[in-house]
Amino acid sequence: MNNVRTFFFATLRDRVGVRSIEIQIPTQTKVVGFKTILVEKFPALNGLVDHALVAVNHEYVFDDSLIPNSAEIALFPPVSGG
């Protein structure tokens, strides 16, 4: 198992109700699988987390990226501007 620290920002933090959590995920989990685990743990994230920006160890990643051991993961809601 892989123990990761996860930080939630803005509306994601509001939905979860905490700023951060420590969670165990299976080794070799990709970002897309991590999002599924989060929705199972926090159903209020359903629909939001699919479009969230994800940073692992301070670098933005894609859904097919592997999460390294003991990673710090940050989730940001999608933003738009003009």
Contacts in CASP RR format, 6 or more apart in sequence:
PFRMAT RR
TARGET T0000
AUTHOR 0000-0000-0000
METHOD contacts of the structure
MODEL  1
MNNVRTFFFATLRDRVGVRSIEIQIPTQTKVVGFKTILVEKFPALNGLVD
HALVAVNHEYVFDDSLIPNSAEIALFPPVSGG
1 24 0 8 1.000
1 25 0 8 1.000
1 26 0 8 1.000
1 27 0 8 1.000
2 24 0 8 1.000
2 25 0 8 1.000
2 26 0 8 1.000
2 27 0 8 1.000
2 29 0 8 1.000
2 67 0 8 1.000
2 68 0 8 1.000
2 69 0 8 1.000
2 70 0 8 1.000
2 71 0 8 1.000
3 22 0 8 1.000
3 23 0 8 1.000
3 24 0 8 1.000
3 69 0 8 1.000
3 70 0 8 1.000
4 22 0 8 1.000
4 23 0 8 1.000
4 24 0 8 1.000
4 25 0 8 1.000
4 34 0 8 1.000
4 67 0 8 1.000
4 70 0 8 1.000
4 71 0 8 1.000
4 72 0 8 1.000
4 73 0 8 1.000
5 20 0 8 1.000
5 21 0 8 1.000
5 22 0 8 1.000
5 71 0 8 1.000
5 72 0 8 1.000
5 73 0 8 1.000
6 20 0 8 1.000
6 21 0 8 1.000
6 22 0 8 1.000
6 23 0 8 1.000
6 38 0 8 1.000
6 72 0 8 1.000
6 73 0 8 1.000
6 74 0 8 1.000
6 75 0 8 1.000
7 19 0 8 1.000
7 20 0 8 1.000
7 72 0 8 1.000
7 73 0 8 1.000
7 74 0 8 1.000
7 75 0 8 1.000
8 15 0 8 1.000
8 16 0 8 1.000
8 17 0 8 1.000
8 18 0 8 1.000
8 19 0 8 1.000
8 20 0 8 1.000
8 75 0 8 1.000
9 74 0 8 1.000
9 75 0 8 1.000
9 76 0 8 1.000
9 77 0 8 1.000
10 76 0 8 1.000
10 77 0 8 1.000
11 48 0 8 1.000
11 77 0 8 1.000
12 45 0 8 1.000
12 48 0 8 1.000
12 49 0 8 1.000
12 52 0 8 1.000
12 75 0 8 1.000
12 76 0 8 1.000
12 77 0 8 1.000
13 19 0 8 1.000
15 42 0 8 1.000
15 44 0 8 1.000
15 45 0 8 1.000
15 48 0 8 1.000
16 42 0 8 1.000
16 44 0 8 1.000
16 45 0 8 1.000
23 37 0 8 1.000
23 38 0 8 1.000
23 41 0 8 1.000
25 34 0 8 1.000
25 37 0 8 1.000
25 67 0 8 1.000
27 69 0 8 1.000
28 66 0 8 1.000
29 37 0 8 1.000
29 66 0 8 1.000
29 67 0 8 1.000
30 63 0 8 1.000
30 64 0 8 1.000
30 65 0 8 1.000
30 66 0 8 1.000
30 67 0 8 1.000
31 54 0 8 1.000
31 56 0 8 1.000
31 61 0 8 1.000
31 62 0 8 1.000
31 63 0 8 1.000
31 64 0 8 1.000
31 65 0 8 1.000
31 67 0 8 1.000
32 63 0 8 1.000
32 64 0 8 1.000
34 54 0 8 1.000
34 67 0 8 1.000
34 73 0 8 1.000
35 49 0 8 1.000
35 50 0 8 1.000
35 52 0 8 1.000
35 54 0 8 1.000
35 63 0 8 1.000
38 45 0 8 1.000
38 49 0 8 1.000
38 75 0 8 1.000
39 45 0 8 1.000
39 46 0 8 1.000
39 47 0 8 1.000
39 49 0 8 1.000
48 77 0 8 1.000
49 75 0 8 1.000
51 77 0 8 1.000
51 78 0 8 1.000
52 75 0 8 1.000
52 76 0 8 1.000
52 77 0 8 1.000
52 78 0 8 1.000
53 60 0 8 1.000
53 75 0 8 1.000
53 76 0 8 1.000
53 77 0 8 1.000
53 78 0 8 1.000
53 79 0 8 1.000
54 60 0 8 1.000
54 61 0 8 1.000
54 73 0 8 1.000
54 74 0 8 1.000
54 75 0 8 1.000
54 76 0 8 1.000
55 61 0 8 1.000
55 73 0 8 1.000
55 74 0 8 1.000
55 76 0 8 1.000
56 65 0 8 1.000
56 67 0 8 1.000
56 68 0 8 1.000
56 71 0 8 1.000
56 72 0 8 1.000
56 73 0 8 1.000
57 68 0 8 1.000
57 71 0 8 1.000
57 72 0 8 1.000
58 72 0 8 1.000
58 74 0 8 1.000
67 73 0 8 1.000
END
